[in-house]
Amino acid sequence: MTLLQKVIILANKLLSRRRDKEIYRKDFDTSAEEYDTAITRKMLGKFTEDILKELEYRRGMRCIDLGCGTGHATEIINSHVGSNGLVIGYDISESMLEIARERLKNSLSAKFFNKDMLLALREQEADSVDLITAFWALGYSEPNKVLREVSRVLVPGGQVAVLVNTQESLCELQKLVSKILIWHPFVLNYIPPINFPSNIRSFRLMVDKAGLKIKSLREESCEQSFDSGELLVSWMKTSGPCAGFRGALKENRRDFVFDKIREIVNHSGGIRLTFRFLYFVGTK
Ligand SMILES: C[S@@+](CC[C@H](N)C(=O)[O-])C[C@H]1O[C@@H](n2cnc3c(N)ncnc32)[C@H](O)[C@@H]1O
């Protein structure tokens, strides 16, 4: 367990607040405008494009994109299914969905709904969907329950593709933030659940328990450098990967925390962040 997680668990106990998705919803709403132009999108989006190339498509297939965001993957999948196919994107952030709807406004086969991914899956009939994807979104829900539902909903032989951060992702930032939170725990307001798998082994177990077969499962990583505290803080204020962190801070203490982060990063001459994540393609 990382230091940040220990601090978060302790703070959760202290604050004893009910957990829900509101923080993610609000934080992703603030990420929406700059989401597709951020450097992080280009970097991580490449892995989304790679994994989508590994899938098999046919005209008329029925697909679901969980946590579709601005519709990056939904658009690619949509290009394969033809006008008699269907791709449904589910997301909880209306601002992200607005961009997705605009992106695919001319498509008859793409539809978007503002709905939690687990609830959306529970509404689907068993053995009814050919492909389910969840890119950079599964960790904001309950991965084991989602995977079990994916297995129920997919047709026999249906495909699933997931890209999900592990708990070690951005550990450099976790360490830095932990240092600040240890000395200033009362800057925290409300801590949302973080359900990133701890490693490939625990994820494999979840996939097995869900009854899905593994076609590819591996760990991947990539790095993003920030030469100054200013650059890092400006990224943290709007970036998707920092969704949940912003909302976890008391509104009137956010500037204080960001000032501290800026100071520490400037003192060490910049910071390099490592995204660590799992790349999974499976079938039912
Ligand atoms: C990092 S973004 C990824 C978006 C998109 N899949 C992509 O690859 O660009 C995560 C998305 O998951 C959505 N999300 C978070 N929790 C969710 C939930 N419980 N149900 C559905 N969507 C959720 C967020 O609103 C956000 O748009």
PDBQT file of the ligand as one rigid body, heavy atoms in Angstrom, charges set to zero:
ROOT
HETATM    1  C1  LIG A 301      -9.787   9.420 -17.956  1.00  0.00    +0.000 C 
HETATM    2  S1  LIG A 301     -11.361   9.607 -18.696  1.00  0.00    +0.000 S 
HETATM    3  C2  LIG A 301     -11.262   8.504 -20.074  1.00  0.00    +0.000 C 
HETATM    4  C3  LIG A 301     -12.230   8.853 -21.153  1.00  0.00    +0.000 C 
HETATM    5  C4  LIG A 301     -12.143   7.996 -22.422  1.00  0.00    +0.000 C 
HETATM    6  N1  LIG A 301     -12.427   6.615 -22.161  1.00  0.00    +0.000 N 
HETATM    7  C5  LIG A 301     -10.820   8.153 -23.101  1.00  0.00    +0.000 C 
HETATM    8  O1  LIG A 301     -10.117   7.150 -23.291  1.00  0.00    +0.000 OA
HETATM    9  O2  LIG A 301     -10.486   9.273 -23.479  1.00  0.00    +0.000 OA
HETATM   10  C6  LIG A 301     -12.398   8.739 -17.571  1.00  0.00    +0.000 C 
HETATM   11  C7  LIG A 301     -13.866   8.936 -17.864  1.00  0.00    +0.000 C 
HETATM   12  O3  LIG A 301     -14.610   8.049 -17.028  1.00  0.00    +0.000 OA
HETATM   13  C8  LIG A 301     -15.771   8.718 -16.606  1.00  0.00    +0.000 C 
HETATM   14  N2  LIG A 301     -16.270   8.050 -15.399  1.00  0.00    +0.000 N 
HETATM   15  C9  LIG A 301     -15.768   8.105 -14.145  1.00  0.00    +0.000 A 
HETATM   16  N3  LIG A 301     -16.477   7.327 -13.313  1.00  0.00    +0.000 NA
HETATM   17  C10 LIG A 301     -17.468   6.773 -14.077  1.00  0.00    +0.000 A 
HETATM   18  C11 LIG A 301     -18.535   5.877 -13.786  1.00  0.00    +0.000 A 
HETATM   19  N4  LIG A 301     -18.717   5.388 -12.571  1.00  0.00    +0.000 N 
HETATM   20  N5  LIG A 301     -19.363   5.520 -14.795  1.00  0.00    +0.000 NA
HETATM   21  C12 LIG A 301     -19.185   6.016 -16.062  1.00  0.00    +0.000 A 
HETATM   22  N6  LIG A 301     -18.183   6.868 -16.376  1.00  0.00    +0.000 NA
HETATM   23  C13 LIG A 301     -17.337   7.240 -15.407  1.00  0.00    +0.000 A 
HETATM   24  C14 LIG A 301     -15.322  10.149 -16.393  1.00  0.00    +0.000 C 
HETATM   25  O4  LIG A 301     -16.386  11.056 -16.373  1.00  0.00    +0.000 OA
HETATM   26  C15 LIG A 301     -14.378  10.340 -17.556  1.00  0.00    +0.000 C 
HETATM   27  O5  LIG A 301     -15.017  10.871 -18.673  1.00  0.00    +0.000 OA
ENDROOT
TORSDOF 0
